[in-house]
Amino acid sequence: MRLHMRRTELWLLAAILLLGLGLRIFSLSWNTFPHADVDGDATIGARFLQTGGLWDVTPDSTAPRQPSLFARDSREGIPTLQHGPVWILLGSGVSSLWHGNTPIDVYLALRILSVLCGTAMIAVLWKLARSLLDRESALVCALWAALSFLLIDYSGNGAFYALQGTLYLTWLLIALHRPSRGRAAALGAVTGVTYLVNYQSIMLLPAAIVLEFMQRENKKALVLQSGIVLASAALFASPWLIRNFILVGDPFAHHLVNSTYVFSKSGIHETVVDYVYRFPGKWEQLTAIFSMIVTSWLPNNSFYIARKLFVLAPVAFIFFSYGLIGQVLSKGRRNRLLPVLLLFVAHFLISASWPITKFRYFVPLLPLVFLLSLDALNFFVPNRRMRFLWMTLITVSIVCGSALTYFSVPTHTYYYDGAITTDPFSGRGEWNYLRDKNLLSVP
């Protein structure tokens, strides 16, 4: 009997994975042009294949010198810092398989990679839900991920968010093991790699340390495990940090590059001294940024995230919202779901504390919402038949939401807020982008 149930489960999982893969391959048909940061990754990947270096601007001794964030002469080339190297190098590596070295070649490689990562996310999410919930819930969780238009679209547009989400779930699978030196080293390794995919993933580091703190009573063991996490993460991130130190004199230069956006939104203005941008002191920076986070960004973005999740996880978000209270307050449930809760809170806070929460930040977050929603559904609805009806309703709602999105947006893409009219920046980003690329017949 158990063998029969196991075979049935695996056949259903295979069907869900094939469905998810098919939908993600189909998403390639409308993701025919790269958006903003994807365009940049493809261009830099092509430059890497052509020059052997990761450059925003290649060296040119005849060009006039331009102001920059660092003392390095811009004529010596401006190294890429805004994004980590993992996704770019993966795209370049796949592109080189057919000897492609143009941005179009790398963009095709990135789309192929995003399809594979998006499909892998379904499998890893099933494995995680299987460990935390039950056989039925794990299959349903995988099905929701397979059918979600957000996850479908971002599994075909060449962005690295599907990989980030898959690595998040891998981190959680490791975190479910008992505390040990091996677990600490593995958590640090995944943290370091994920950080080099998207710097936003730096929050995995404090999440891992808090996890060790909450699961360890022995102070000596806590210090040792935390040290192993830090050392392992640093080891995997060190090639990038060393490279940045050699090129511009600051191992964490990439954070300064990305912080300039935060500075501008906080009213912090720079001056230029000897071709180098200078900013106010650290205390003034921290005061201005902290004030904006507390009074504006965090509350406004929290509301934005909540109302978007209400749409991205229809009906399920209601169970998630009410269930979150019990999951936190009930000791047994909290201990069982602790890694998921920590990761959700960490990603939520770093996304909501950014000046404007970008829609693509939902890609790694949504699988966690599905997982916690199903745990809440199981708790609130113990009757198996009623629970099946609720699962069916949510599944139908996700399908309807995906279909409505596909047919309501001419380009079918979710890149700018899932709509062609407005985006998180209260503008018409998608419309303007398509118009500027001559992809829409508009004046």
N, C-alpha and C positions, 0 to 999 in steps of 0.2 A: 504493500500500500504506500509506504513512504517512498519507495523507489519510483512508483508511478507518479506520485505528486511531484517529486523532484524533476522527473522528465517533463511533466506538463509545465512546471514553472520555467524550466530552461527553454522549452519551445516557445512559450509566451514571451519570455525575455528576448529571444532571438527575433520574434516577430516585431516587437517594439523597437529593437535596435535597427532592423531593416526599414521600418516605417520612418524612424528618425533619420537614418542615413538618406533615404529617398527624398524626404522633405528638405534636407540640408543640401543635397545635390541640386534639387529643384531651385533652391534659393540662389544658386549661381546664375540662373537665367536672368535675374533682375539686378544682381550685384555685378554690373558690367563695368562700372567706373569706380575708382577709389575716392573715398571721402578724405577730407582734411588730414588727420594724423596717419591714416593708412597710406595716403599718397606720399607723405613724407617718409614713412618706413620703406615703401617700395623704391623711392628715389635713392635713399641712403644705401639700401641693399644693393642696388645696381652700381652705385659708386664703389662699394666695397669690392664687387666682382671686377670692376675695371681698374681700381687703383690699389686694392689691398688694404684700404683704410676706411674707417667709419667717419665720414666727413659731412658736415652741414654745408660747408663751403671748402672746396679743394684749394690747395696752396696756389697762389698766383702772385709772384713778385712784382708784376707790372700794375696790379690793381692799387687804387688809393687805399690808405689805411683807414679803417673804420673803428669807431668806439666799440668796446666790448666789455664784458663783465670781468675779464681777467687781464693781467698785464701782457699776455701773449699777443704778439703782433698779428692782426687779422690776415695779413698777407702771407703768413705761414700756414694758413688754413684754419678753419674753425671746426674743431672736432664735434661730432654729434654728442649731445648730452641729454636732450629732453626726454628721450626714451631709452630704456635699458637695451642691452645688445642681443638678448636671447632670441626674440621674435625676428629681428632683422637678420641675424645670422642663420636662423632656421630657414627663412625665406630665400636667402642667398644660396644656401646649401641645396635646397630642393631645386631651385632654378638652374643651378649648375649641372644638374643631372641631364638636362637636354641642351646644355651649353648656352643657356639664355643669360644675358647680362644687361638687359634693358629694364627700365621700370615696369613695363608691361609684363615682362617675363617674371619678375619678382612678385608683382601683384597677383599673377596667376598662381604662383607657388604659395603665396600667403593665403589665398582663397582655398586652395586644396588643403593646406594645413588647418585652416579654421573649420573646414568640414570634418576633418578627422578628429580634431579636438572637441568639437561640438557633439560628435557621436560618442566619443570616449566619455564625455561628461555624463551622458545617460547611463552608461554602464557603471561608472564609479558611483553615481548617485544611487543606483539600484543596490550596489554592494553596501553602501553606507546605510541606506534605509533597511536593508535586510539585517544588518547588525543591530540596529537600534529599535526597529519596529517588528514587523512580521512579514511573512511571505506575500500576502495579499497587498499590504500597504506598500511594500517595496516595488512591486510591479506597477501599482497605480502611480507612485511617485515618478518612476521612470517614464510612464506613459504621459504624464503631465509635462515633463521636460521635453519629451519628443514632440509634443503638439504645440508647445508655446511658441507663438510667432516671434517673440523677442529672441528666444534661444535659437530658433531656426534662422532668422535673419543674420544674427551675429555669428552664425556658423557658416556663413557664406560670403561675408563682406571683407574678409582678409584682416580684420582687427584681432588683437591678441586677447580679447576679453574671454573668449571661450577657453583658451589655454589657462588664463588666470583662474577661471571658475573651476576647471578640472583640477588644477593644482590645489585650490582651496579644499576641495572634497578629498583629495589625496592626503592633505594635511590632517583632515578630520579622521580619516581611516587610521592613520598612525596614532593620533591622539586618543583613540578609543582603547589602545593597548594599556596595560598596566605601566605605571611609572617605572622607568629603568634608564640606565645610561644609553642603551641602544635606542630607546624611544626618543630621548632628548637629542641624540645625535641626528636621528632621522628628521625630527621636527625642525632642527636647525638647518639641515640640508635643504629641505623643501622650502623653508622660509627664505634662504639665500637665493635659490633658483627663482622663486616666484617674485622676489624683490627685483631681480634683473629682468623680469618680464614687464612688471609694472611697479614703479616706485611706491605706489599706493599700498602695496602689499607689505611695506615695512611694519604695518600694524600686526602682522603675524608674530613678530618678535615679542612685543609685550604680552600678546595673547598667550604665547607658549609659556612665558615666565609666570604669568598669573595662573595658568593651568597647573604648573608645577607647584606653585605656592598653595593652591587650594586642594591639591591631592597629596601633599607631603606634610607630615607633622614633624619629622626629624629635620632640624635646622641645618645640620651638616649636609644631609642628603639634598636638601633644597638648594643650598648654595652650589653644591657640586653639579646637580642637574641643570641649574640655570646657567652655570658657567659653560657646560657642555653645549647647551643650546646656542649661547652667544658665540662660542668658538667655532662651532660648526657652520652657523650662518655667515660669520665673518670669513671663514675659509672659502666658501662657495662664492661670496660676493667680492673677495679680494682681488681677482684679476681686473675687474672693472674699476675698483677703487685705486689700485696701483696705477692703472693706465691713466686715470684722470689726474692723479697727482703728478705723474711724469709730464703730461701735456700742458696742464694749466696751473699746477701747484696746489691743487685742493682735491683731496680724494672724494669729497662730497660736493663737488662743483655742480653736479646734476641737480641737487636740491636747490641751490641758489638760482639756477636757470629757471626752474619751475616756480620758484618763490616770487619772481618778479611780477607775475600775474596777481599774486596775493598782495604784494606791496601796493600795486596800483589800485586795487579794490579797497585797500585800507587807508588810502590817502597818503602813502609814503612815496615821496618823489626823490629821484636820483639827480646827481650832478655829475658832470664829466670832468675828470682831472687826468691829464696826460693820456687821453684815449681810453680811460677806464671809468666805468660807471661807479660812483660812490653813493652809498646809502647811509641814512642816519644810524646811530648806535644801536646795539642789540636791544637795550632796554626800551628804547623808543619804538623799535620794531615790534617787540613782544607785546608792549602795552596797547599799541594800535590794533594789532591783529587779534589779540585776546578780546578786546572790547567789541570788535566786529563779530567775532564768533559768538559771543554770549548774547549780544543785543540784536543781531540781525541774521547772520548766516545759519546758525544752528537751529533756531526756532522756525525760520521760514523754510529751510530745506527739509526739516523734519516733516512739516506739513506736506511739502511737495512729494517726498518719498512715500508717505502714508497714502496719499490719494492716488499715486501712480500704482502702488502695489495693489490697491483696491481694484484696479482695472487689469493689471497683469496677472493677478491671482484671484479671479472672480469667485465670490462665495468663500473660497478657501481662506482669503484674508480675514474674513470675519472669525472663523475658527482660530486662525493664527493670533489675532488681536486679543481675544478673550483667553485663549489657551496660554498665552505668554505669561499671564499673571500666575497661574497655577504652576507652570513649568519653573518659574523662578522661586516661588514661595514654598513649594513642596520639596522637601529635602531629597526624597527618593528620586523624583523626576528630575530635579536639578542636577543631582550627581550623575544620572544616566545621560542627560543631554548637555552636560557642562561644556564640552568642547564646541558644540554647535552654537550654544548661547553666547559663549565668549567670542566666537568668530563673527556671529551676526552683529553683536554690539560693536565690536571693533571696526568692522567694515561700515556699519551704519554711521558711526561717529566720524570716521575719517572722510566719508562721503558728504555728510551733512555739514561738516566744519569747513569744507571748501567753499569759496565764495558763491559758486553756483553748482549744485549737484547735477552733473551731466547724466543724460539718460542712459548712456552706456555703462554707468556704474551699477545698474540693476542686473547686468548679466551674471556676475558672480553671486549676487544677493538672492536672486529669485529661487534657485534650487534650495537654499536654506529655508526660505519661506515655505516652499512646498513640503519640505521635511517636517518642519515644526507644525504646520497646519495639519498634517496627517496624524501626528502624535496627539494633537488637541482633539481632532475628530474621533480618534479611537477612545480617548478619555471621556468625551462628552456623550458619545453615542455607542454604548456597549453592545447594543443589539446588532448582530451581524447583518441582518436584512436591511435595517434602517441605515446602517453605515454604508452598505453597498449602494443604496439609493442616493445618499449624499455624495458619494464618490462619483456616481454616474452623472449627477447634476453638475458637479464641478467640472468633470471632463467635458461635458457638452458645452458648458459655459466657456471653457478655454478654447474649444474648437470654434465656437461662434465668434469669440473675440479675435481669434487668429484670422478667420475668414473675413470678418468685417474690416480688419486692418488691411488685409491684402487688397480687397476691392475698393477701399476708400482712398488709398494713397496711390496716385498714378505710378510712382516709381516703386511702390511696394516696400520701400526701405524704412527701417525704424531708426535710422541713424540720428536724426534730429527729432526726438520726442515722439516718434511714431505718427507724425502728422505733417502734411506739407504746408499747413497754414502758419503754425507757430512752433516755437521750440523753447527750451528752458531759459533762453536768454530774452524771452518776451519779444522775439523778432520773427522774421520769416527766413531763417537760416537755410532750410532745405530748398525753399522756393528760389531764393537768391542764388544759392550754389548751383542749382540746375540751370537757372537762367544764364549764369555766367559761363557755364560749360556748354551752352547751346544745346541743352537736353530738353528744353521746354519751348514751345511756340508761344512766347509771351513777349510783349513789347518791353 
